[in-house]
Amino acid sequence: MAIPASKISPAAEMVNLTIDGYSVEVPKGSTILQAARWAGIDIPTLCEHPDQAVKGVCRVCVVEVEGARTLQAACTQPVTQGMVIRTNTPTIREVRQTLLELILSRHPQDCLKCERNLRCELQALAQHLGVREVAFPHMEKEYPEDRSTPSIVRDFNKCVLCRRCVYTCHEVQAAEV
């Protein structure tokens, strides 16, 4: 599989790699996540947002790279020539589920009452990864809602530490709050 020619700069140097057994050709400097998306391979993410810089904090996008000692975050790891990547092994699925369970152990258990119910990325990711129960003790802290501004209500109880709001506040709004 290759990236459509219309999406590639004519001067772009290309890199060949293998993802889940598929040969993929992508521009040098692409990340594993970008290469997988161009190949039509789904790698789940939580902190990644197409309009923001890469943060690599949630680690839900981990993949196996042949020859690497540890799992790699697909959103931050650049591709290299001849790289062999696996995105959906039993180990990867288990690690992703564990990471999500840890996030959920700090999250309110009020999904049915939440205004984002059935429109929630965290809920959708749990369904996608097959997380039905959390094996860790629930460690939710009670933070008061921040209603100090008329336009934004911040509920730190719902925070999953993805840093999207921090990025938007700093880079888009230049408010640095």
C-alpha positions, 0 to 999 in steps of 0.5 A, spaced: 500 500 500 502 506 498 500 514 500 496 517 494 501 521 489 497 527 490 498 527 498 506 526 497 511 532 495 514 530 488 521 531 492 519 527 498 524 521 500 520 515 501 521 509 506 519 502 505 516 498 511 512 492 513 505 493 518 502 487 520 504 483 514 503 489 509 508 492 505 507 500 506 511 506 502 511 512 506 515 519 506 521 519 510 519 523 517 512 519 517 510 516 524 508 509 525 501 512 526 501 516 520 504 510 516 498 505 519 493 510 517 495 511 510 495 503 510 488 503 512 490 500 519 487 502 525 491 504 531 487 506 537 489 513 540 487 517 546 491 524 546 492 524 539 488 530 535 489 531 528 489 539 529 495 538 535 502 537 535 504 530 538 504 529 545 505 522 546 502 521 553 497 516 553 501 510 550 494 507 548 498 507 541 503 502 543 506 497 537 511 492 537 517 494 532 521 488 530 528 489 534 526 494 539 526 492 546 520 495 548 513 497 545 513 504 542 508 509 541 506 509 534 504 517 534 511 519 536 516 513 533 518 515 526 519 510 521 525 507 518 527 503 512 525 496 512 522 497 519 517 491 521 511 493 525 506 489 529 499 493 531 495 487 534 498 482 537 496 479 544 501 483 548 499 489 545 492 488 546 493 486 553 497 492 554 492 497 551 487 494 555 491 495 562 493 502 560 485 504 559 483 500 565 488 505 569 485 511 566 478 509 568 480 507 575 481 515 576 475 516 572 468 518 575 463 511 574 457 516 572 457 514 564 450 513 564 449 520 567 454 524 564 452 529 558 457 526 554 454 519 554 455 515 548 459 521 545 465 520 549 472 518 546 474 514 552 467 510 552 468 509 545 475 506 546 473 502 552 468 499 547 473 498 542 478 495 546 473 490 549 474 493 556 468 492 560 471 491 567 477 495 571 481 490 575 484 496 579 481 499 585 477 505 583 481 511 586 477 517 584 478 524 587 473 529 588 475 536 585 470 541 585 468 544 578 471 550 575 466 555 573 470 561 574 469 563 566 463 564 563 465 560 557 468 554 559 466 549 565 472 545 567 471 538 571 478 536 573 474 529 575 473 527 568 480 529 566 484 523 562 491 527 562 491 527 555 493 534 555 489 537 549 486 542 553 493 545 555 495 545 548 489 548 545 490 553 551 497 555 550 498 554 542 491 556 539 488 561 544 495 563 547 492 564 554 497 560 557 492 558 563 
